[in-house]
Amino acid sequence: MKNVRPLGKLIAIGGNEDKGTYPNPRTKKKYYLNFFELGILKRVVLESGHEDPRIEVITTASMIPDEVARVYISSFTMLNCNNVNVLDIRTREDALRPDYVERIRQADIVLMSGGNQSRLTDIFGGTEFLAALRHRYQTTPNFVVAGTSAGAMGMSKTMIKGGSVPDALMKGAVKMGSGLGLIDNVIIDSHFVKRGRFGRLIEAVALHPKLIGIGLGEDTGMLITGGNQLETIGSNMVVIMDGHQLEHSNAAAAQKGEGISVENMLLHVLVQGNLYDVQERRFYPNLKLRQQAAESALITANQPANAPA
């Protein structure tokens, strides 16, 4: 179904939690979760088209799933959502449960929490659960798959597994792997601006120049419709990196630890309301201008070959 336009929607959220820091039993430090913003969660609910949608929260990526689950339930309740459930999947055996697969088939919204994106692929890869999630996204209008931080990064077919920010752009600093495969033409990174992850997304795109890099700022999301049109939501920014026109890149040939050089990497910065078309590789300031461009292209396509200019 690679060339079929999906009828569902993806909402990738940049997150606002330290996904690599969890309570240490040797310390008495208390950790607080504050990684979901009501403005973005409200948009998640609105995009489903239901006043009280059936929501399934997947906390698999998190090392503190119970705490994450409680916070999401509380937040969605504040948005007057009363049908919120948690898929408490912690092992691959859990993911094989038929009742969990059926709940995916009945859901209006599925939201994947932050944590470690590799846990998502390790546990869900090749399962009927993941097949059901992909099928709903492809075939069900307004079905929403949202993910924050690791949950956003895991959406793509090619996924950033991790990597040292200080060593970015030194070959091998960025670890790549396979994601959940909901979208196959992008690479997604999160906490992008605050954690200075420009270098690691440049390296990722240099290694996979046919893919569009999406760097999500915190308190910011990207609504993806039709598997192609990106719309920025939230208060921060999204950075788009396009390697289609690279003039030079040594990313493939460089040895591990060597510096990576690239020429003509295109970069766009999007704020709330800006759009980007992945297929056209084109930025639009707002939806109105995107629609005008589409109408103009349609008129041009329908003109006879000998029509006057």
Contacts in CASP RR format, 6 or more apart in sequence:
PFRMAT RR
TARGET T0000
AUTHOR 0000-0000-0000
METHOD contacts of the structure
MODEL  1
MKNVRPLGKLIAIGGNEDKGTYPNPRTKKKYYLNFFELGILKRVVLESGH
EDPRIEVITTASMIPDEVARVYISSFTMLNCNNVNVLDIRTREDALRPDY
VERIRQADIVLMSGGNQSRLTDIFGGTEFLAALRHRYQTTPNFVVAGTSA
GAMGMSKTMIKGGSVPDALMKGAVKMGSGLGLIDNVIIDSHFVKRGRFGR
LIEAVALHPKLIGIGLGEDTGMLITGGNQLETIGSNMVVIMDGHQLEHSN
AAAAQKGEGISVENMLLHVLVQGNLYDVQERRFYPNLKLRQQAAESALIT
ANQPANAPA
1 138 0 8 1.000
2 184 0 8 1.000
4 138 0 8 1.000
5 226 0 8 1.000
5 227 0 8 1.000
5 228 0 8 1.000
6 137 0 8 1.000
6 138 0 8 1.000
6 226 0 8 1.000
6 227 0 8 1.000
7 138 0 8 1.000
7 139 0 8 1.000
7 140 0 8 1.000
7 141 0 8 1.000
7 142 0 8 1.000
7 143 0 8 1.000
7 226 0 8 1.000
8 136 0 8 1.000
8 137 0 8 1.000
8 138 0 8 1.000
8 140 0 8 1.000
8 141 0 8 1.000
8 142 0 8 1.000
8 143 0 8 1.000
8 144 0 8 1.000
8 145 0 8 1.000
8 225 0 8 1.000
8 226 0 8 1.000
9 47 0 8 1.000
9 142 0 8 1.000
9 143 0 8 1.000
9 144 0 8 1.000
9 145 0 8 1.000
9 223 0 8 1.000
9 224 0 8 1.000
9 225 0 8 1.000
9 226 0 8 1.000
10 137 0 8 1.000
10 144 0 8 1.000
10 145 0 8 1.000
10 146 0 8 1.000
10 155 0 8 1.000
10 182 0 8 1.000
10 183 0 8 1.000
10 222 0 8 1.000
10 223 0 8 1.000
10 224 0 8 1.000
10 227 0 8 1.000
11 40 0 8 1.000
11 43 0 8 1.000
11 44 0 8 1.000
11 47 0 8 1.000
11 144 0 8 1.000
11 145 0 8 1.000
11 146 0 8 1.000
11 147 0 8 1.000
11 221 0 8 1.000
11 222 0 8 1.000
11 223 0 8 1.000
11 224 0 8 1.000
11 233 0 8 1.000
12 146 0 8 1.000
12 147 0 8 1.000
12 151 0 8 1.000
12 152 0 8 1.000
12 155 0 8 1.000
12 188 0 8 1.000
12 190 0 8 1.000
12 214 0 8 1.000
12 216 0 8 1.000
12 221 0 8 1.000
12 222 0 8 1.000
12 224 0 8 1.000
13 36 0 8 1.000
13 40 0 8 1.000
13 146 0 8 1.000
13 147 0 8 1.000
13 148 0 8 1.000
13 149 0 8 1.000
13 152 0 8 1.000
13 190 0 8 1.000
13 216 0 8 1.000
13 220 0 8 1.000
13 221 0 8 1.000
14 148 0 8 1.000
14 149 0 8 1.000
14 152 0 8 1.000
14 190 0 8 1.000
14 191 0 8 1.000
14 192 0 8 1.000
14 215 0 8 1.000
14 216 0 8 1.000
14 217 0 8 1.000
14 218 0 8 1.000
14 219 0 8 1.000
14 220 0 8 1.000
14 221 0 8 1.000
15 35 0 8 1.000
15 36 0 8 1.000
15 114 0 8 1.000
15 148 0 8 1.000
15 149 0 8 1.000
15 152 0 8 1.000
15 190 0 8 1.000
15 191 0 8 1.000
15 216 0 8 1.000
15 217 0 8 1.000
15 218 0 8 1.000
15 219 0 8 1.000
16 34 0 8 1.000
16 35 0 8 1.000
16 36 0 8 1.000
16 37 0 8 1.000
16 191 0 8 1.000
16 218 0 8 1.000
16 219 0 8 1.000
17 33 0 8 1.000
17 34 0 8 1.000
17 35 0 8 1.000
17 114 0 8 1.000
17 115 0 8 1.000
17 148 0 8 1.000
17 149 0 8 1.000
18 31 0 8 1.000
19 61 0 8 1.000
19 114 0 8 1.000
19 115 0 8 1.000
19 116 0 8 1.000
19 149 0 8 1.000
19 150 0 8 1.000
19 191 0 8 1.000
20 115 0 8 1.000
20 116 0 8 1.000
21 31 0 8 1.000
22 31 0 8 1.000
22 63 0 8 1.000
22 64 0 8 1.000
23 29 0 8 1.000
23 30 0 8 1.000
23 31 0 8 1.000
23 64 0 8 1.000
31 64 0 8 1.000
33 64 0 8 1.000
33 67 0 8 1.000
33 68 0 8 1.000
33 71 0 8 1.000
35 114 0 8 1.000
35 148 0 8 1.000
35 149 0 8 1.000
36 71 0 8 1.000
36 72 0 8 1.000
36 75 0 8 1.000
36 148 0 8 1.000
37 219 0 8 1.000
37 234 0 8 1.000
37 235 0 8 1.000
38 75 0 8 1.000
38 78 0 8 1.000
38 79 0 8 1.000
39 234 0 8 1.000
40 219 0 8 1.000
40 220 0 8 1.000
40 221 0 8 1.000
40 233 0 8 1.000
40 234 0 8 1.000
41 75 0 8 1.000
41 76 0 8 1.000
41 79 0 8 1.000
42 79 0 8 1.000
43 223 0 8 1.000
43 233 0 8 1.000
43 234 0 8 1.000
44 109 0 8 1.000
44 111 0 8 1.000
44 144 0 8 1.000
44 146 0 8 1.000
45 53 0 8 1.000
45 76 0 8 1.000
45 79 0 8 1.000
45 81 0 8 1.000
45 109 0 8 1.000
47 142 0 8 1.000
47 144 0 8 1.000
47 223 0 8 1.000
48 108 0 8 1.000
48 109 0 8 1.000
48 142 0 8 1.000
48 143 0 8 1.000
48 144 0 8 1.000
49 108 0 8 1.000
49 142 0 8 1.000
50 108 0 8 1.000
51 80 0 8 1.000
52 80 0 8 1.000
52 81 0 8 1.000
52 82 0 8 1.000
52 83 0 8 1.000
53 81 0 8 1.000
53 83 0 8 1.000
53 108 0 8 1.000
53 109 0 8 1.000
54 83 0 8 1.000
54 85 0 8 1.000
54 106 0 8 1.000
54 107 0 8 1.000
54 108 0 8 1.000
54 109 0 8 1.000
55 76 0 8 1.000
55 81 0 8 1.000
55 83 0 8 1.000
55 84 0 8 1.000
55 85 0 8 1.000
55 107 0 8 1.000
55 108 0 8 1.000
55 109 0 8 1.000
55 110 0 8 1.000
55 111 0 8 1.000
56 85 0 8 1.000
56 86 0 8 1.000
56 87 0 8 1.000
56 103 0 8 1.000
56 104 0 8 1.000
56 107 0 8 1.000
56 109 0 8 1.000
56 110 0 8 1.000
56 111 0 8 1.000
57 68 0 8 1.000
57 69 0 8 1.000
57 72 0 8 1.000
57 73 0 8 1.000
57 84 0 8 1.000
57 85 0 8 1.000
57 86 0 8 1.000
57 87 0 8 1.000
57 111 0 8 1.000
57 113 0 8 1.000
58 87 0 8 1.000
58 89 0 8 1.000
58 110 0 8 1.000
58 111 0 8 1.000
58 112 0 8 1.000
58 113 0 8 1.000
59 65 0 8 1.000
59 66 0 8 1.000
59 68 0 8 1.000
59 69 0 8 1.000
59 72 0 8 1.000
59 86 0 8 1.000
59 87 0 8 1.000
59 88 0 8 1.000
59 89 0 8 1.000
59 113 0 8 1.000
60 87 0 8 1.000
60 89 0 8 1.000
60 90 0 8 1.000
60 95 0 8 1.000
60 112 0 8 1.000
60 113 0 8 1.000
60 119 0 8 1.000
60 120 0 8 1.000
60 123 0 8 1.000
60 124 0 8 1.000
61 112 0 8 1.000
61 113 0 8 1.000
61 114 0 8 1.000
61 115 0 8 1.000
61 116 0 8 1.000
61 117 0 8 1.000
61 119 0 8 1.000
61 120 0 8 1.000
61 150 0 8 1.000
61 151 0 8 1.000
62 68 0 8 1.000
62 113 0 8 1.000
62 114 0 8 1.000
62 115 0 8 1.000
63 115 0 8 1.000
63 116 0 8 1.000
65 88 0 8 1.000
65 90 0 8 1.000
65 113 0 8 1.000
68 113 0 8 1.000
68 114 0 8 1.000
69 86 0 8 1.000
69 88 0 8 1.000
72 84 0 8 1.000
72 86 0 8 1.000
72 111 0 8 1.000
72 113 0 8 1.000
73 84 0 8 1.000
73 86 0 8 1.000
76 84 0 8 1.000
77 84 0 8 1.000
85 103 0 8 1.000
87 100 0 8 1.000
87 103 0 8 1.000
87 104 0 8 1.000
88 94 0 8 1.000
89 95 0 8 1.000
89 100 0 8 1.000
89 123 0 8 1.000
89 129 0 8 1.000
91 123 0 8 1.000
92 122 0 8 1.000
92 123 0 8 1.000
92 127 0 8 1.000
94 100 0 8 1.000
94 123 0 8 1.000
95 123 0 8 1.000
95 124 0 8 1.000
95 127 0 8 1.000
95 129 0 8 1.000
95 130 0 8 1.000
96 127 0 8 1.000
96 128 0 8 1.000
96 129 0 8 1.000
100 129 0 8 1.000
101 128 0 8 1.000
101 129 0 8 1.000
101 132 0 8 1.000
104 110 0 8 1.000
104 129 0 8 1.000
104 132 0 8 1.000
104 133 0 8 1.000
104 136 0 8 1.000
105 132 0 8 1.000
105 136 0 8 1.000
107 136 0 8 1.000
107 143 0 8 1.000
108 142 0 8 1.000
108 143 0 8 1.000
108 144 0 8 1.000
109 143 0 8 1.000
109 144 0 8 1.000
109 145 0 8 1.000
109 146 0 8 1.000
110 133 0 8 1.000
110 136 0 8 1.000
110 144 0 8 1.000
110 145 0 8 1.000
110 146 0 8 1.000
111 145 0 8 1.000
111 146 0 8 1.000
111 147 0 8 1.000
111 148 0 8 1.000
112 120 0 8 1.000
112 145 0 8 1.000
112 146 0 8 1.000
112 147 0 8 1.000
112 148 0 8 1.000
112 150 0 8 1.000
112 151 0 8 1.000
112 152 0 8 1.000
112 154 0 8 1.000
113 147 0 8 1.000
113 148 0 8 1.000
113 149 0 8 1.000
113 150 0 8 1.000
113 151 0 8 1.000
114 147 0 8 1.000
114 148 0 8 1.000
114 149 0 8 1.000
114 150 0 8 1.000
114 151 0 8 1.000
115 149 0 8 1.000
115 150 0 8 1.000
115 151 0 8 1.000
116 150 0 8 1.000
117 150 0 8 1.000
117 151 0 8 1.000
117 153 0 8 1.000
117 154 0 8 1.000
117 159 0 8 1.000
117 160 0 8 1.000
117 161 0 8 1.000
117 179 0 8 1.000
118 161 0 8 1.000
119 150 0 8 1.000
120 150 0 8 1.000
120 151 0 8 1.000
120 154 0 8 1.000
120 179 0 8 1.000
120 180 0 8 1.000
121 154 0 8 1.000
121 159 0 8 1.000
121 177 0 8 1.000
121 178 0 8 1.000
121 179 0 8 1.000
121 180 0 8 1.000
124 130 0 8 1.000
124 133 0 8 1.000
124 180 0 8 1.000
125 180 0 8 1.000
130 180 0 8 1.000
133 145 0 8 1.000
133 180 0 8 1.000
133 182 0 8 1.000
134 180 0 8 1.000
134 181 0 8 1.000
134 182 0 8 1.000
136 143 0 8 1.000
137 143 0 8 1.000
137 145 0 8 1.000
137 182 0 8 1.000
145 155 0 8 1.000
145 182 0 8 1.000
147 155 0 8 1.000
148 190 0 8 1.000
149 190 0 8 1.000
149 191 0 8 1.000
150 190 0 8 1.000
152 188 0 8 1.000
152 190 0 8 1.000
152 216 0 8 1.000
152 221 0 8 1.000
153 159 0 8 1.000
153 160 0 8 1.000
153 188 0 8 1.000
153 189 0 8 1.000
153 190 0 8 1.000
154 179 0 8 1.000
154 180 0 8 1.000
154 188 0 8 1.000
155 179 0 8 1.000
155 180 0 8 1.000
155 181 0 8 1.000
155 182 0 8 1.000
155 183 0 8 1.000
155 188 0 8 1.000
156 179 0 8 1.000
156 180 0 8 1.000
156 181 0 8 1.000
156 182 0 8 1.000
156 183 0 8 1.000
156 184 0 8 1.000
156 186 0 8 1.000
156 187 0 8 1.000
156 188 0 8 1.000
156 211 0 8 1.000
157 178 0 8 1.000
157 179 0 8 1.000
157 180 0 8 1.000
157 181 0 8 1.000
157 183 0 8 1.000
157 184 0 8 1.000
158 176 0 8 1.000
158 177 0 8 1.000
158 178 0 8 1.000
158 179 0 8 1.000
158 184 0 8 1.000
158 187 0 8 1.000
158 208 0 8 1.000
158 211 0 8 1.000
159 176 0 8 1.000
159 177 0 8 1.000
159 178 0 8 1.000
159 179 0 8 1.000
159 180 0 8 1.000
159 187 0 8 1.000
159 188 0 8 1.000
160 174 0 8 1.000
160 175 0 8 1.000
160 176 0 8 1.000
160 177 0 8 1.000
160 187 0 8 1.000
160 188 0 8 1.000
160 189 0 8 1.000
160 200 0 8 1.000
160 201 0 8 1.000
160 204 0 8 1.000
161 175 0 8 1.000
161 176 0 8 1.000
161 177 0 8 1.000
162 174 0 8 1.000
162 175 0 8 1.000
162 200 0 8 1.000
163 173 0 8 1.000
163 174 0 8 1.000
163 175 0 8 1.000
163 200 0 8 1.000
164 173 0 8 1.000
164 200 0 8 1.000
165 195 0 8 1.000
165 196 0 8 1.000
165 197 0 8 1.000
165 199 0 8 1.000
165 200 0 8 1.000
167 173 0 8 1.000
167 257 0 8 1.000
168 174 0 8 1.000
168 197 0 8 1.000
168 198 0 8 1.000
168 199 0 8 1.000
168 200 0 8 1.000
168 202 0 8 1.000
168 203 0 8 1.000
169 199 0 8 1.000
169 200 0 8 1.000
169 202 0 8 1.000
169 203 0 8 1.000
169 259 0 8 1.000
169 260 0 8 1.000
170 257 0 8 1.000
170 258 0 8 1.000
170 259 0 8 1.000
170 260 0 8 1.000
171 203 0 8 1.000
171 251 0 8 1.000
171 254 0 8 1.000
171 255 0 8 1.000
171 256 0 8 1.000
171 257 0 8 1.000
171 258 0 8 1.000
171 259 0 8 1.000
171 260 0 8 1.000
172 203 0 8 1.000
172 256 0 8 1.000
172 257 0 8 1.000
173 200 0 8 1.000
173 203 0 8 1.000
173 257 0 8 1.000
174 200 0 8 1.000
174 203 0 8 1.000
174 204 0 8 1.000
174 207 0 8 1.000
176 204 0 8 1.000
176 207 0 8 1.000
176 208 0 8 1.000
183 224 0 8 1.000
183 227 0 8 1.000
185 210 0 8 1.000
185 211 0 8 1.000
185 212 0 8 1.000
185 227 0 8 1.000
185 228 0 8 1.000
185 278 0 8 1.000
185 279 0 8 1.000
186 211 0 8 1.000
186 212 0 8 1.000
186 213 0 8 1.000
186 214 0 8 1.000
186 278 0 8 1.000
187 201 0 8 1.000
187 204 0 8 1.000
187 205 0 8 1.000
187 208 0 8 1.000
187 211 0 8 1.000
187 212 0 8 1.000
187 213 0 8 1.000
187 214 0 8 1.000
188 213 0 8 1.000
188 214 0 8 1.000
188 215 0 8 1.000
188 216 0 8 1.000
189 197 0 8 1.000
189 200 0 8 1.000
189 201 0 8 1.000
189 204 0 8 1.000
189 213 0 8 1.000
189 214 0 8 1.000
189 215 0 8 1.000
189 216 0 8 1.000
190 215 0 8 1.000
190 216 0 8 1.000
190 217 0 8 1.000
191 197 0 8 1.000
191 216 0 8 1.000
191 217 0 8 1.000
191 218 0 8 1.000
192 198 0 8 1.000
192 201 0 8 1.000
192 215 0 8 1.000
192 216 0 8 1.000
192 217 0 8 1.000
192 238 0 8 1.000
192 239 0 8 1.000
193 217 0 8 1.000
193 218 0 8 1.000
193 236 0 8 1.000
193 237 0 8 1.000
193 239 0 8 1.000
194 217 0 8 1.000
194 218 0 8 1.000
197 215 0 8 1.000
198 239 0 8 1.000
201 213 0 8 1.000
201 215 0 8 1.000
201 239 0 8 1.000
201 241 0 8 1.000
202 241 0 8 1.000
202 260 0 8 1.000
202 262 0 8 1.000
202 265 0 8 1.000
203 251 0 8 1.000
203 260 0 8 1.000
204 213 0 8 1.000
205 211 0 8 1.000
205 212 0 8 1.000
205 213 0 8 1.000
205 241 0 8 1.000
205 242 0 8 1.000
205 243 0 8 1.000
205 265 0 8 1.000
206 243 0 8 1.000
206 246 0 8 1.000
206 249 0 8 1.000
206 251 0 8 1.000
206 260 0 8 1.000
206 262 0 8 1.000
206 265 0 8 1.000
207 251 0 8 1.000
207 252 0 8 1.000
209 243 0 8 1.000
209 244 0 8 1.000
209 246 0 8 1.000
209 249 0 8 1.000
210 244 0 8 1.000
212 240 0 8 1.000
212 241 0 8 1.000
212 242 0 8 1.000
212 276 0 8 1.000
212 278 0 8 1.000
212 281 0 8 1.000
213 240 0 8 1.000
213 241 0 8 1.000
213 242 0 8 1.000
214 222 0 8 1.000
214 230 0 8 1.000
214 238 0 8 1.000
214 239 0 8 1.000
214 240 0 8 1.000
215 238 0 8 1.000
215 239 0 8 1.000
215 240 0 8 1.000
215 241 0 8 1.000
216 222 0 8 1.000
216 238 0 8 1.000
217 236 0 8 1.000
217 237 0 8 1.000
217 238 0 8 1.000
217 239 0 8 1.000
218 236 0 8 1.000
219 234 0 8 1.000
219 235 0 8 1.000
219 236 0 8 1.000
220 232 0 8 1.000
220 233 0 8 1.000
220 234 0 8 1.000
220 235 0 8 1.000
220 236 0 8 1.000
220 237 0 8 1.000
220 238 0 8 1.000
221 232 0 8 1.000
221 233 0 8 1.000
221 234 0 8 1.000
221 238 0 8 1.000
222 230 0 8 1.000
222 231 0 8 1.000
222 232 0 8 1.000
222 233 0 8 1.000
222 238 0 8 1.000
223 230 0 8 1.000
223 231 0 8 1.000
223 232 0 8 1.000
223 233 0 8 1.000
224 230 0 8 1.000
225 231 0 8 1.000
227 278 0 8 1.000
228 277 0 8 1.000
228 278 0 8 1.000
228 279 0 8 1.000
229 275 0 8 1.000
229 276 0 8 1.000
229 277 0 8 1.000
229 278 0 8 1.000
229 290 0 8 1.000
230 238 0 8 1.000
230 240 0 8 1.000
230 270 0 8 1.000
230 275 0 8 1.000
230 276 0 8 1.000
230 277 0 8 1.000
230 278 0 8 1.000
231 273 0 8 1.000
231 274 0 8 1.000
231 275 0 8 1.000
231 287 0 8 1.000
232 238 0 8 1.000
232 270 0 8 1.000
232 271 0 8 1.000
232 272 0 8 1.000
232 273 0 8 1.000
232 274 0 8 1.000
232 275 0 8 1.000
233 272 0 8 1.000
233 273 0 8 1.000
234 272 0 8 1.000
235 272 0 8 1.000
236 271 0 8 1.000
237 269 0 8 1.000
237 270 0 8 1.000
237 271 0 8 1.000
238 269 0 8 1.000
238 270 0 8 1.000
238 271 0 8 1.000
238 274 0 8 1.000
239 267 0 8 1.000
239 268 0 8 1.000
239 269 0 8 1.000
239 270 0 8 1.000
240 267 0 8 1.000
240 268 0 8 1.000
240 269 0 8 1.000
240 270 0 8 1.000
240 276 0 8 1.000
240 283 0 8 1.000
241 265 0 8 1.000
241 266 0 8 1.000
241 267 0 8 1.000
242 265 0 8 1.000
242 266 0 8 1.000
242 267 0 8 1.000
242 268 0 8 1.000
242 281 0 8 1.000
243 262 0 8 1.000
243 264 0 8 1.000
243 265 0 8 1.000
243 266 0 8 1.000
244 266 0 8 1.000
244 281 0 8 1.000
245 264 0 8 1.000
245 266 0 8 1.000
246 262 0 8 1.000
246 263 0 8 1.000
246 264 0 8 1.000
246 265 0 8 1.000
247 263 0 8 1.000
247 264 0 8 1.000
248 261 0 8 1.000
248 262 0 8 1.000
248 263 0 8 1.000
248 264 0 8 1.000
249 260 0 8 1.000
249 261 0 8 1.000
249 262 0 8 1.000
249 263 0 8 1.000
250 258 0 8 1.000
250 259 0 8 1.000
250 260 0 8 1.000
250 261 0 8 1.000
250 262 0 8 1.000
251 260 0 8 1.000
251 262 0 8 1.000
254 260 0 8 1.000
266 281 0 8 1.000
268 276 0 8 1.000
268 283 0 8 1.000
270 276 0 8 1.000
270 283 0 8 1.000
273 286 0 8 1.000
273 287 0 8 1.000
274 283 0 8 1.000
274 284 0 8 1.000
274 285 0 8 1.000
274 286 0 8 1.000
275 283 0 8 1.000
275 284 0 8 1.000
275 285 0 8 1.000
275 286 0 8 1.000
275 287 0 8 1.000
275 290 0 8 1.000
276 282 0 8 1.000
276 283 0 8 1.000
276 284 0 8 1.000
277 284 0 8 1.000
277 290 0 8 1.000
282 293 0 8 1.000
284 290 0 8 1.000
284 293 0 8 1.000
END
